[in-house]
Amino acid sequence: MQYLIALFDAAAIMFASVVGGELYQLGANGELDHIQPLLGVGTIAALLYVLIGQSSGLYNRRELFSRRRRDAGHIVALWCLVSLLLALLAFLMKSGAVFSRGSVIFFEVFALVLLLAGRRLSKRHVAGWVKDGQVRGHRAILLGTREELASLGTEELLERFGLSEMDRIDFPSGRSGGFAMTEEEAASLERALRIARDRGVDEIVLAFPWSDTRKLELVRDRLRISPLPVQLLPDRRIRSLAGNPSFSLKTSLSVEIQRGPLTRLEQTSKRFVDIVGASLGLVLLAPLMLVSAIAIKFDSAGPVFFRQRRNGFNSKQFSIFKFRTMTVMEDGATVEQAKRIDPRVTGVGRLLRRSSIDEVPQLLNVLKGEMSLVGPRPHALAHDNHFGDLLSDYAFRHHVKPGITGWAQVRGFRGETAKVEQMKGRVDCDLWYINNWSLMLDLKIIVLTCLELFRSPNAY
């Protein structure tokens, strides 16, 4: 929207230059002038106006969304500066004689009228779009004390911080003075995390008094398990100072407490590779999948596919697809890991597990957006609950989508994790992958996975 309004201003200036100059020449001399010089002047003026306007805040979100703010003075001052710069350029290039003074004055007045009218019209449309809900910011969950939340309206959130409120959670405002959260505080925080996960919000926003450092530190530490960005809004006192005419606040004073593990561009590029890779994989491996399905049916009674609940990105549950390799279909509070010599594994299943063909149906999970080609391997819910209590960093694995293969698998942590030390090694590899992600790293892991399939002794 900001770029569209800037484009409209540039078009208005170029229109005023050509049409205004031609109309003046037609009225004064009875003939039209050459259009190329007028178009050149309009282009230079439009570039100067938009570039200076962008740097001076003419197109920032607060200027466009606020109905109370008057932009006329800003626009007049900016256009006067552009006019002076145009005069200076004409003097330095000795091209002032090409344009008549009347046409220049007519152009500048006509352009100023169009700019003022255009800004008034655009702000009226923006206000209507905001009222109708057609303009939205980042979807956010607000977590804070009742007093701070009460002072934040939906319009202010959108205008100042570019946020669309999905829900708000009251955090207990009493001071316990301890070094750990109370049960009531922990329950409020857990509720915010659950709503953020279920509703697919973009970020978590905190509204706390900045003087309450205890709460801020406790909440920050607990929110580390979430992969969502977290920002702290200025409290009531700071916002009141920012609104004082004696102070000049160029940007919204919010503090980024936690960044998301991947930027929007990185998420898009990774998702593109996932879609292309999963689609090609399903096409190329379709004959192998068909043969495997027939073999499973002839080998033992039961379904072809095995489905089990797993935790995905932001601990959101999904059903993983695998070829059935066992006589059991465990998906409860207790799930026993496969051992090297396991009587539950079928004859065909043993071959499928050793060659990792049983993992191929997970390409469907990748296409659905529940998994990625590369990422931390998802574990059964029972194992997540068990190791999550033993390893403090375990939950950080859910900061990205789980993968069919991962850095831990190509580093030798594949197969059974009977000991906590084995799971810790896998978690350390997963966290290293999250902190050092790149597309080249993903491609490297895919290549190493193909090599690992022929030599891994841990697949059974």
N, C-alpha and C positions, 0 to 999 in steps of 0.2 A: 504493500500500500504506500509506503514511504517513497519507493522508487517510482510508482505510478504518478504520484503527485509531483515529484520532481520532474518527471518527463512532461507532465502537463504544463508546468511553468516554463520549461524550455521551449515547448511548442508554441505557447502563447507569445513569448518574446520573439521568436522567429516569424510568427504570423504578423505581429505588430510591426516588425521591421519591414517586411515585404509589402503588406497591404497598406500600412500607414504611410510609408514613403511613396508608394504609387498613387495613393489617393491625394496626397499633398501635391505631387507633381501634376496630376490631372487637373486639380482645382486651380493651381497657380499658373501653369503654363499651357494647359489644355492638351497635354500629351503625356504618355507614360514614359518612365525612365527605364534604364537597363536594370534588370532584376538581379544580376550576379553580384554587384557591390552590396545591394541591400541584403541579400541572403547571406553574404559573408559577414557583414556587421551583425546581423541577427544571430548567427551561429556563435560568434565570439562572445557576444553579450550573454547568450544563453549559457554557455560553458562557464563564464565567470560567475554568473548569478547562482547557478546550481552548486558549483564547487565552494564558493564562499558561504552560501546558505547552509550547505551540509556541515561545514566546519564551525559555523556560528550557532548551530542547533535549530535552524529553521524547520528541519524535517524530522526532528526527533519525536519519539512517541508521545511525550508529554505535551509538546506543542500542538500535535495533531488531534489528540483525544480531548484535551481540555476545552470545554465550552466557555469557561470563564476568562480564559487568557485572550488578550487582544494582540493580534499579530500585525496590525496596520503600521505601527511605528517601526517595528523590525523590518517589514517589507520596504517601507519608504526609505529608511536609512540604507538598507542594502542596495536598493536600486540606484540611489544617489551615488553610492560608492562605485557601482558598476559604470554609471554614466561618466564619472570622473576618470575612471580607468580607460574607458573608450576614448575620451578626449585626449588623454595622455598618449595612448597608442597612435591616434591619428596625427598628433603633433610630431612624435618621434619618427613615424613612417612618412611624414610629409604628404599625407593623403587627405588632409582636411578639405582641400579645394574640390574634391570629387563630390562631396555631399553639400547640399544647401543647408543653411542653418534652420530654415523652416521645416524641412523634412526630418531633420534630426530631432527637433523639439517635438514635432508631431508624433514621431515614433516613440520617444521616451514617455510622453504623456499617455499615449494610447497603451503602451506596454504596462505602465504602472496601473492603469485602470483595470486591465485584464488580470494582472497579478492579484490585485486586491479583491476583485470579484471572484476570481478562481479560488482563492484561499477561503473566502467566506462560504462559497458553494461546497467546496470539498469538506470543510469542517461540519457543515450541516449534514452532508451525506454520511460522514464518519460517525457522527452522533446518532443518526438513525440506525446505522448498521450495528453499533454497539448496543443500542436499546433493544434491537430485534435479535441480538445474539449471533449476528452474522460475522462479527469480528471477535476472535478469541485469541487468548495468549496461551502460554504453556499451561497445560493442565496440572494443577498443584493441589496437594493436601496441606492445609494449614494446621500446625500444631503449636499451641502456645497457651499462655495464661488467659483467663477470661477477660481481664482488663485490657490486655493488649489486643486480643481478637476483637473486642467490642469497638475499638477505635479504628479498625480497618474495614472499610466498605469495599464492595465488589468493584465499583468504578475506580476507586483509588488504586486498588491492586492492579487493574488493567492499565490504568493511565501511567502510574509511576513505575511499575515493575514488570508489566507485560504478562500478568498471570491471570488465568481463569480458575476460579475456586471450584474444586470438585466437592470438597467437604472440609469441615474444620473440627478439630478435636481439642477439647478443653484439657489442659494439663493442670493438675492440682497446684494451687498457688501458695499453699502453706509451706513454711520453712521447717524442715526436720533437722537440718544442721548436720546430718550424717554424711558418710562417704559412699553410701550406696542408695539406690532408688528404693522408695517405699513400694509396697504392693500396689497401691493406687496409682502411683506414677508409672510403674512398669506396665500396668494394665492399659493405661492411656496410650503409652508409646506402642505397645503391641497392637492395639486397635488401629492406630494410624498406619502402621506397617501393613496390617492385613487389608485395610481399605485401599491403600496405595497399590498393593499387589493385585487385588481383585478387580479394581477399576482401571488399571493400566495407566496411571498418572505419569507425568513427565518428570516431576521433581517433588521434593518435600521442602516445605517452607516453614521456618521457625519464627515465632513472634513472642519473644521473651524480653524482659527488661535486661539491658546490657550489663547492669550492675550485678545481676544474679549469676555470678560466674559458676557457682556450684551446679545449678541446673543445666547451664550451657555445656559444661564439661561432661556431665553424666549423660545428657541426651546425645551429644556428639559421639561419645564412645559407643553408645548402644546402637546408633544409626549406622555404624560402620558395617554392620551385617547387610545393609541394603545397598544395592548397586546404583540406586537413584541419586542424582545430584541433590545436594542439600544447601540451601542458602538461608542466612539469617537476616531478617528485615530490620531496619532501624526501629528502635522503640519510640514510644510517644514523645519523649523529651527531644530526641534527636530530630524527629520529623517536625516538631514544632519550631526548632531552630532553623531547619531547612526551609520552612515556609515563611520565615521572617524576611521582609524585604531588605534588611541590612546585610543578609548573608547571600552569597552567590553559590549555588550548588549546581554544577554543570551536569552531573549524572546522578542516577539513583544510588544512594548510599546503602548498598546491601553487601553482605560478606559471604563469599563462597566458602562454605565449610568443607564440602566434599564434592569432588568432580565425579562425573560418570566415568566408568572404565574406558569407554570408547566414545569418540565424538560422533556427531550425526553423519559426517562424511565417511568415517571409518565403519560405522554400522551399515551404511548403505553399500559401501564397496564389499564388505564381507558378505552381506546378504546376496549381492549379485553373484559372487563367486559360488555361494551355496546353491543358488537356484540353477545356475549353469551346470555345476558339477553334479548335483543330484539328478538333474534331468538326463544328462549324458550317461550317468551311471546306471539309471534304471533302464534306459534303452539298450545299452551294451550288455548289461547283466540279466536282461529279461529271460533269455534261454536258460541260463544257469539257475535262476530263481524257479523257473518252471520245473526243471529236472529235480531240484531240491524239494519242492513241494510234493511232487509225485513220490519221491523216495521216502519222505516222512510219512505219507499216508500208507504206504505199503509196509513200512517198518514197524509201526506201533499205532495203537488206537489213540485218538485224540485230534485236536485241531492242528492245522498246519502252522498257524502263527501263535506265538506266545506274547501276551500283553501283560504289562506290569506298570504300576504307577511309579513315577519318578519325579524328583524335584528338578525344575528347569530354571530359567532365568528368574531372578528375584524370588526363588523358592516356589514358583507357581507350578502346580502339579500337572502332569500330562501322562498319557499312556504310551509307553515305548513299544515298538514293534520289533520282534525277533522271530526267527524260525524256531519252532519248538524242538528242543534237544533233550528234554527230560520227560520222565513219566509223571512229574508233579507240576502244578501251576501255582506256586506260592506267591502270594501278594498280600500278606497280612502283617501283624505285629512282629512275627518271627519269620525270617527268611534265612535259610542255611546256604552258605556259599558253596559253590561246586569245588570238590576236592580232586586231587590228581587221579585217584581211583575211586570213582563215585558210582555206586550201583544204580543211581537214579538216571544216569545219562544213557540214552538209547544208542544202538549201534550206529545208526546214521548220524545221530546227534554228536557222537564223539568226533566223527570226521568233520562235521560242520563247525564244531567249536574249534578244533585245531586249525582249520583253514580260515576261521573267522567269517565263513559264509553265512553263519547264523545272524551276523550283524547287518547284512545287506538290506533287509527291509527297513532299517532305520533311515534310509534315504527318503522314505515317505514322511518321516518325522521332520526331516530337513526341509522338504518342500512345504510342509504345513507351517514352518516357522518355529517349531518347538525345539529343534536342535540345529546344530551347525555341523559342517563337515569336520571341523577341528575345534576342540574345546575340552574342558574337563569332563571325564566320563561320568555319566549319571549313575548313582547307586540306588539300590532299593531303599524305600522309605525307612524300613527298619534299620538298615545300616547307617543312613543319614542321622537318625535319632541317636544311635549308639555312639558313633564316632563324633558327632557334634557335641556330645557331653564330655568327651575325652580330649578333643583337640580344639583349642580356642580359635584357631584360624580356619576351621573347617567350613564355616558358613560363607567365607569369602569366595569359595568355588562357584557360588551362584551369582556372582557379579557379571557373568557372561553366560551365553547359552551353552548348554552341554554339547559335547561333540561325539561323533562316531569314533574318532581317534583323538589323541592329544599328546602333549609333550611328555607326560608321565609314561604313556604307553611305549613311546620310542626310546625312553631312557631306562627301560627294563622293568617298570612297575606295571606289569600286566598279569592278570590272573588273580588268584586268591590273595586276600589280605588278612591272613589269620592273626597277625600281630599288629599292635598299635604302631610299632616302628615302621612297618611296611606301609600303612595308611599315611603316616606322617610324611614319608618320603614322597608318596604320590601327591599329597596336598601341597608340599613345598614346590614340586614341579608345576602343579596347576597354578599356584600363585605367581611363580616366575613367568609362566606363559601370559597370564593376565597383565602383568606389569610391563611386559616386553613385546606385546602383540604387534605384528605387522603382517601384511599380506605375504611377504616373502617368507616369513616364519611359518605361516600356514602351508604354503606350497612345500617348504622343506619338510614339514612334519608328514604331509601326504606321501612324499617320495620315500621318506624313511619308514613309514608304515608299510608300504608295499615291500620293502626289503626285509622288514621285521617279520612279516608273515611266514617267510621261508626258514627262519632260524630261531624263532622265539620258543624256549622250552617251557614257558609259563602258561601257554594256552592249552587248557584241558577242560 
